[in-house]
Amino acid sequence: MSTIKEVRTEIEQIDSEIMQLIHKRVGMAAKVLEAKKQEKININDPTQNDVVLDRAADAAIELNLDVSAVKEIFDILIRMNIERQHELRGEGNLP
């Protein structure tokens, strides 16, 4: 049986992995922005946003997770990426 401290340590490790993946995902903003420039696509692409949210919902269903909560998380990730793209274009206020 695990102690609460051991369980919390394991959760802390998972949280760290999640943060690294968020960092990696937001780091893709430069590549996405460059591709959007070449293909003359606006930074905010509602159609693609819907594709991402639908994919997240499908994965949530498969994993028996709260679909609404997962979609909220992915909506935040989309907004973070959009904000980063604006920043890279000199329009935002992120570091």
C-alpha positions in Angstrom: 0.0 0.0 0.0 1.2 3.5 -0.9 1.4 6.3 1.6 -0.2 9.7 0.7 3.3 11.2 0.4 4.2 8.5 -2.2 1.0 9.1 -4.2 1.5 12.9 -4.1 5.1 12.4 -5.3 3.8 10.4 -8.2 1.2 13.0 -9.0 3.9 15.7 -8.9 5.9 13.8 -11.5 2.8 13.5 -13.7 2.2 17.2 -13.3 5.8 17.9 -14.3 5.3 15.8 -17.5 2.1 17.6 -18.3 3.9 21.0 -17.9 6.7 19.8 -20.3 4.1 18.7 -22.8 2.3 22.1 -22.6 5.6 23.8 -23.1 6.3 21.6 -26.1 2.9 22.3 -27.5 3.1 26.1 -27.1 6.6 25.9 -28.6 5.0 24.7 -31.8 3.5 28.1 -32.2 6.4 29.4 -34.3 6.1 26.5 -36.8 2.3 26.9 -36.9 2.6 30.7 -37.5 5.1 30.2 -40.3 2.9 27.6 -42.0 -0.1 29.9 -41.6 1.8 32.8 -43.2 2.8 30.6 -46.2 -0.8 29.4 -46.6 -2.3 32.8 -45.9 -4.4 31.4 -42.9 -5.5 33.7 -40.1 -3.9 33.0 -36.7 -7.3 32.1 -35.2 -8.6 29.2 -37.4 -12.1 28.3 -35.9 -12.4 25.3 -38.2 -9.1 23.8 -36.9 -10.0 24.7 -33.3 -13.2 22.7 -33.7 -11.1 19.7 -35.1 -8.9 19.8 -32.1 -11.8 20.1 -29.6 -13.6 17.2 -31.4 -10.4 15.1 -31.3 -10.1 15.8 -27.6 -13.7 14.9 -26.9 -13.3 11.6 -28.8 -10.2 10.8 -26.7 -12.0 11.7 -23.5 -14.8 9.4 -24.3 -12.4 6.6 -25.1 -10.6 7.2 -21.8 -13.8 7.6 -19.8 -12.9 11.2 -18.8 -15.2 14.1 -18.4 -15.7 15.4 -22.0 -16.6 18.9 -20.9 -13.6 19.3 -18.7 -11.2 17.9 -21.3 -12.7 20.3 -23.9 -12.1 23.2 -21.5 -8.5 22.2 -21.1 -8.0 22.0 -24.8 -9.7 25.3 -25.3 -7.2 26.8 -22.9 -4.3 25.2 -24.9 -5.7 26.6 -28.1 -5.9 30.1 -26.6 -2.4 29.8 -25.3 -1.2 28.9 -28.8 -3.1 31.7 -30.4 -1.7 34.2 -27.9 1.8 32.9 -28.5 1.4 33.3 -32.3 0.2 36.9 -31.8 3.2 37.5 -29.5 5.6 36.1 -32.1 4.1 38.4 -34.7 4.7 41.3 -32.3 1.0 41.8 -31.4 0.6 40.2 -28.0 1.6 40.8 -24.5 3.2 37.5 -23.5 6.9 37.2 -22.7 
